[in-house]
């Protein structure tokens, strides 16, 4: 895998490998020098050969011993480590089993491509994903798969996961945690490539699968005639035949109506996992509450289900929708209540200043919050808060009559405050003069 961005990332590791190797060679040469100086020529040659040859024999990374490559790979995160092994395999004609195994190791319960740069992840194709899966023996090791930012795949590369008995979570949303699933342009991931692989997993006795997160493009336009809808119905039926599962809070049998994945096309939750926390994978119903908060709830921003022990939910100040605390990017500058990104984009009962990015809520009955301070100027086409208008006026950058008229009450109020402060300073100054005069009198 000769990708420019990936090679840039490995620059440090490659340099480290080469330096370590030459240090290793110097150490070997020094340790053997006093043994071979008096030895016959043929023995000397054999010992040098046994030490691994001359430094000039190392022409590329694949010529280095597996142990050195494996040690260098420990400086990479897991996905990059696997990509490193795959890249070396593609550039060598030698047997790669020993080297790849040494580099990737055995700890692969979680494979999350969010661990690499987004720029690289978006360039990965199905062949890259398949090679990584085979390299780490994903079918027998990976329990959680997250294809974060892998928007360039169709799903063919997931074939190595077929019939896995240990996989517990597969996230095909192609976005990271606490990120909106909207991807533009739409990804090319295909039901016809992915669903057969999923069928091979759920149809096996002893299947461990607990959570499926599907791409928004599959769920956005429900159709009872689609492959995706048929899979949902089949999945719910198969899971209904598994061992009964109860809510860990109230012990109620789950799920209601045998719906592990929402299959009603008119439901906003269509195609999403139910009754299972995305983080801990524990099962709860939607009726149990802990200290006034539901034990399990869905985030309307990232479209994932979380229990209250894993992620705190908050209500959007404008639309009253529940979202993860980590999904909120904004809060009202006046009342500090959370505001979701969707409300910001649509201007739903809130405004955002174009200059300072502060968000202001429009007055609501449940919270005593002042009216919005963001206003659109029809004369200069500026949309900003009064604080930014006032600041620009002070620096001589605000010449629009309408904007000046808008901040005139602020200027009057500021002038009054300055006048009051000045009067107060006069009083204090007079008192200080009196004290000084009194001290001088006593001293005389």
PyMOL commands that set and color helices and strands:
alter all, ss='L'
color gray80, all
select helices_A, chain A and resi 4-9+11-36+41-50+55-57+61-63+66-73+78-90+97-104+113-115+118-121+126-135+138-141+156-161+191-202+216-219+227-240+256-258+325-327+341-346+386-394+401-443
alter helices_A, ss='H'
color red, helices_A
select strands_A, chain A and resi 110-112+144-146+169-171+211-213+245-246+253-254+289-290+293-294+296-298+305-307+313-315+322-324+330-331+338-339+350-352+359-361+374-376+383-385
alter strands_A, ss='S'
color yellow, strands_A
deselect
rebuild
show_as cartoon
